[in-house]
Amino acid sequence: MKGYKLRYPTSFNDITNNNINAYVYVFKLNIAKKNVNWALQYWKEEREAELTNNINKCRRCNYNSGCERKNTISIQSYHGRTEKTR
């Protein structure tokens, strides 16, 4: 969808008159509902946690020392750097 990741800054005051900055994103309602329902399934214990493909999430995770995904990500990172230097 063209412009899907556009965000529009806005500003308003809350009930205590503190200024709040916010960003409004364009989205497709059916996709947003699907993504929220997918996340809620985990929190409602309707599905198991899934491994991420996003290496940045693993780098910051408190549990990465015992994670089965850690070695795979390390190997992918190494090969990614190797390919770029050739």
C-alpha positions, 0 to 999 in steps of 0.5 A: 500500500502506497504511503503505508509507513507514513506517519503524521506528527500531531500534538495535544494536551492531556487532561492535566494540560501536559503537552503530548506528541503523537504520530498517526500512522496510516494502516489497513484495518483488516491487517491491523486486526489480524496482527493484534489478534495474533499477538493476543493469542500469545498473551491469552495462552492460545499459542506458544511464543515464536522465534523472531527473524529480527536480529535486533530484537535478539540482541536486546533480549534478556533471555538470549543466552539460553535461546536456541535462535542465538547460534543461528543469528550469529551464523547469519550475521557472520555470513552477511558481513562476509558477503558484503566484504567480497 
